[in-house]
Amino acid sequence: MSQKIPATVITGFLGAGKTSLIRNLIENANGKRLALIINEFGDLGVDGDVLKGCGNENCSEDDIIELANGCICCTVADDFLPTIQKLLDRDNRPDHIIIETSGLALPKPLVRAFGWPEVRTQVTVDGVVTVVDGPAYKDGLFAANPDAVQAQRDADEMLDHDSPLEELFDDQLNCADMIIFNKSDLLTDDEIAAATATLQSRLRPSVKMVKTSHGKIDARVLLGIEAAAEDDLDARPSVHDDADDHEHDDFDSFVLEIGEVDNLDQLMSQLDTAIAAEDILRVKGFVAVKDKDMRLVLQGVGPRIQHYFDRDWGADEARLSRLVIIGEHDMDQAAIRAIVKG
């Protein structure tokens, strides 16, 4: 294994905290040169741009690669394997590869791809890490907003598996070497103890669980598991092992451009109105606020919208506000544009 580049696969549903976890890894990589493969969803590379905003020397923009052609486990041959090969062909290879899957991806087919001859001799799966939304799991849910996850799945035309999302959650748990029980700061000690005990009972005995808040974890805990997961597939059962499910598509997404925003509170109110009126399930993107030098990151799941300033606008960047809107297939795009643009 010491001759191979280790790769960590990070999976988990929408909103669990995968991007926060990875951003923390970038900022605390202990000198390791990281390469990131981001399996983005939608028409706007939000997660990738958030990570690129870190500006960390251990992971430059050239080290972050976005795969936007659908669920990574369904496009292994077309997208993932060529991307790995490009990393291997570099003169300055990474010390560690981090792969953030879409929350829709089946982890096992991706791990299996590391057994392909052109990859197997050079890369090993150091570990599969599943991020779990602690408060959602405490409430008996696999994600904070299951409808938004369903929208994400059905809007992906490349997706070729269509089992219940509860089964996909089981796959994420069954394939994991480590569980990140995230957002633990939102729970009481008793709630954490009860939820983690139930969750631990669903895991293989060797799987470790770590409680985190905001995805903060020492990189030395997450990197260096040395699981060689590609050699251990039989111990990672999947409900899809003998299945070949297909279907899509009752949801859709579009990009809404609204220029520079004069009044952020007014925009939040307009988005609240649009979400309630048009059954919008997911909003994410960047906002240019007048008289502010920094870019605003905006992310919403259902009626809950979060936003924060992440970095200064670049000198060569147009100060535009662009949002990905995800909702039902028959959502009224014109009505949404009219509400948000006022």
N, C-alpha and C positions, 0 to 999 in steps of 0.2 A: 504494500500500500504506500510505502514511503516514496516510491517512484511515480506514483499517480497523483494527478491533481484531484483533491477532494471536492465534491459538490454536495451542497445541502439543498434539499427540496423543501420549500416552505409552502404549506397548503392551509386552507381554512376558508370559511365562508365570508362573503361580503360583510364588511364592518367589524370583523373579529379583531383586526389590528395588525395585519401582515405588513402593511407599508410602514407603520410606526416601528415595528420590530426591526425591519430591515434598515430603516434610517438610523436607528440606534446602533445597529451593527457597523454601519459605515463609519459612524462617528467614534466608535470604540473598537476598531479592528486590531489594535495592538500591533500595528506595523504591517499587517498582512495586506497584500495587494488583492483587492476583490474585483471580480467581474460579476455583473448582475444580468440575469435574463428575466425580463418582466413580461408576463403574459397578460397584456393589457386588454381591456374590454371597451368597446365603444369607438367613436370616431375621433376622440381627443385624448392624447397621451397624458392623462392627468397623473397617474401614479408614477410613471417614468419621470415626468417633469418635477414632481415633488422630490423624488430621490436625487435628481440631477441638481436640484437647488441646494443640496448639502454642501457642495463645493469642497469636498474632502480630497486631499491628495492621494489617499489610499484607494479612491474609486472615482476616477475622472468621468466626464461625460462620455468619453470614448469607451469606457468600460461598462456602460449601461446599454443593453440591447433590448428593444421592445419587440415582442411578437404579437402583432395586432390582427392576425388572420384567424382568430377563433381559438377555442379551447385547445390548450397545448397538447393534451393527450390524444386529440383527434387529428393533429397535424404534425405528428412526430417526424415522419419521413420528409415532409415538405419543408418544414420550418425549423424544428428543434435540432435535428441532427446536423444540418448544414451550419447552423449557428454555433454549435459546439465545435465543429471542425474549424470554423474561422478563428475561434479563440485558441485552438490548439496550433494553428498555423502562425500565430503571432510570434515575433522575435522575443517580446517581453510577455511571457505567459503569466496569467494570474496565479496567485498562491491558493486561491479558493474561489469556487464558483457558487453563487447563490442564485437559486431559481425560485422566483415567486410565481406560483401557478395561479390561474384564475380560480376562484372559489368553486368553479364548476368542474374542474379537472379531476379525473380519476388518477390518483397518484401511482397506482401499480403499473399501468401501461408506460408511464413516463420512466419509472425505475427500470422496467424491463428493457427500455431502449438503451440503457447503459451497458447491456450485455452484447450489443452489436459489435462485431469484430473491430471496426474502425475506431470505436470509442473505448471498448473494454480494456485495452492495453494501456490507455493513457489517462482515464478518468475513473473514479470510483464514487459511489454514492455514500458520502460520509454519514449522512443521516437524513431521515424524513421527519420534518417537524410540522405538527399540526397545531394551529392557533385556534383556541376555543374562546368564544365570547362568554365569559364567566356569568354575568347577569342573565344573559339569554338562556344559558344552560340551566341555571338555577330555576328559571321559570318554565323549564320543560321544553325549550325551543333549541334548535340547532343554530339559529341565527336570530339577531335582534328583529329583523324584518323578513320573514320567509317569503312574502310576496315580492319584495325587491330582488331576492335571490332567484325566484322563479322568473321574474322579468329579465334578469341578466341571462339566464339560461335560454329562454325562448327567443331572445333577440339575436342569439348567436347562430347564424345559418350554417356554420361549419360543424356544429355539435352533432355527434352521431350516437349519443347515448341519452336515453330519456327514461330513467328509472326514478322512483320517488326520491326527493331530496333527502329524506331521512336515511335512505340506503346509501346515498353518496356520503353522508356524514359518517355512517358506519365504516365505509371504505377508507375515509380519511383517518379514522381512529385505528382501524386494523392495520394500516400500512405504516403507522408512525413509529419512530424510535423515541420521540420525545413529544410531550404535550405541553404547550404553553397555555396555561389557564390565565387569560388576560382580563384586564379591567377588575382585578380583585379589590382595588380601592373603592369600588362601588358596592361592595358587599360587607356584611358583618362577619366577624370571625366564625360565628355559628353557621352562617349561610355558606361560607367558604368550605368549612369542614364537611358539611352535609353534601354539597355539590361535588366536591373533589372525591369524596368516598364513593359516591355513586358512579362517577366517571371512571375512577380507578378500577372498579369492578368490571368494566367493559374492555379493559386493555389487556394485552399480552403481559405476562409477569415481568418481562424485561424492560417494559416501557416506563420511562421516568416522566414525572410531571413536575413542572415548575410554575409557581404562581408569580404573575407579573402585573404591573400597572403601566399603562402607556407603552407596552412592549419593551420596557427597559430590562435588559439582562446582560450579564457579563459575556462577552463574545467567547471567552474560554469555556463557558458552559455549553454554548450552542454549537460551536465549531470544534471538531476533533472527537466526535462520537465514535468514529471508525467502525460503522456498522456494516460496511460493504453490502448494502441492501440489495444490490443486483444479484448477489449470490444467495440470497435468503428469501426469495420470492414465495416459496411454498409455505413459509411461516406467516405470510401476510395474506390471509384469506380475503376474497372480494366477492360480493354478490354478483359481480359481472364476470367472474372467471369463465362461466359457460354461457354467457349471454351475448347477444348482438342486437342491442336495442337501438331503434331509430325513431325520430320524430322531431318536430319543432312547433310552432311559431305563432304565438298569439300576441307578441309584444314587439316593440320597436323603439328606436332611439333616433335623435337628431341633435344637431349642434345649433345652439341659439347664440347669436352674436348681438351684443347690446351696447357696444362702444364703451366709453368711459362713463362711470357712474358718479353723479353729483351727490346723491343722498343714499348712503348704504342702508339706513333704516327703512327707507321707502322701498328699496329693492327687496329686502327681507320680507316686508309686508306683501309685496306683489307676488313673490314666490310662494308665500303661505297661501295666498288666495288661489294661485294657479294650481298648487298641489291639491288643495281641497276640491276645487271645481272640476279638475280634469283627471283626477286619479293618477297623478304622477307618482311613480314609485322611487325614483332615484334621480338626484341632481348632483353633478360634480363638475368642477372647472375652475377657472381663474377669473378674477375681477380686477379691473383697473379702477381705483377710486381716485376721484379728483383731488389734487393737492397732496396725495400720498405717494412717496417715492417707492414704496414696497408693493409687491404683488400680493393680492389676497387669494388664498386658497379657500374654496367653498365646497363643502360636501354635505349632501342631505340624503337621508334614508327615511322615506315616508315623510311625516310632518316635522321630523327633527333635523334641523340645519345647523351645522357647525362651520365656523370660518376663522381663519387666522392669517396674519401676514407672514410669509416665509422668506422672502428675499427681495432685494431691489430689482426693479425692472432693468434689463440689459439695455445698453445704449442703442443696440440695433433691433430691439424688440418693439413692435407696435403696441401701444397701450390700448389693447382691446379686451373686452370682457367676453369670454366664450364659455358656454356651459353645455355639457352633455345632459340631455333630458331623456330619461328612460321611462316608458309607460306602456299601457296597453296598445295593441296594434291599431285600434281605431281612435286613439287620442286625437284631439283637435289641435293640430300644430298651430294653425292660424290663430285660434283663440288663446293659446298659451303665449304666443308671440305678442298678441295685443295686450294681454294682461301685464306681462313682464316689462314690455317696452313702454307701457302707459299710453 
